[in-house]
Amino acid sequence: MNIVIYLVVVVFFFVLFVVGVLNGSDVTVNLGLRQIGPVPMGAVMATAAIFGVAFACTIGVIDGIKIRITNRQLRKQLRRLEEDADALRLRLARHEGPGGTPGRTEALS
């Protein structure tokens, strides 16, 4: 699956490169309080793509951190529940004694 993702990314950047080369005319970029230009359209497109990828990566890293934290909490909870289950099994085994109850020993066999 990773190969497919890498292939899609490579094709995307190749198409971006071709479109950037074909659109070599200069443009002025309005950033609200400031204008930059004239700048080649390809450079504007490449910069936008780089910032978009960086933003998506940042979101992915933050999401990954959240998932790791949740997994750690769930592992701790699972460990506690397993310890509780082991303690309950031990208590049950102590209360049954060596022979156990007839219904219980048949169910375990």
Stockholm file with secondary structure:
# STOCKHOLM 1.0

chainA/1-109         MNIVIYLVVVVFFFVLFVVGVLNGSDVTVNLGLRQIGPVPMGAVMATAAIFGVAFACTIGVIDGIKIRITNRQLRKQLRRLEEDADALRLRLARHEGPGGTPGRTEALS
#=GR chainA/1-109 SS CHHHHHHHHHHHHHHHHHHHHHCCCEEEEECSSCEEEEEEHHHHHHHHHHHHHHHHHHHHHHHHHHHHHHHHHHHHHHHHHHHHHHHHHHHHHHHHTTTCCHHHHHHHC
#=GC SS_cons         CHHHHHHHHHHHHHHHHHHHHHCCCEEEEECSSCEEEEEEHHHHHHHHHHHHHHHHHHHHHHHHHHHHHHHHHHHHHHHHHHHHHHHHHHHHHHHHTTTCCHHHHHHHC
//
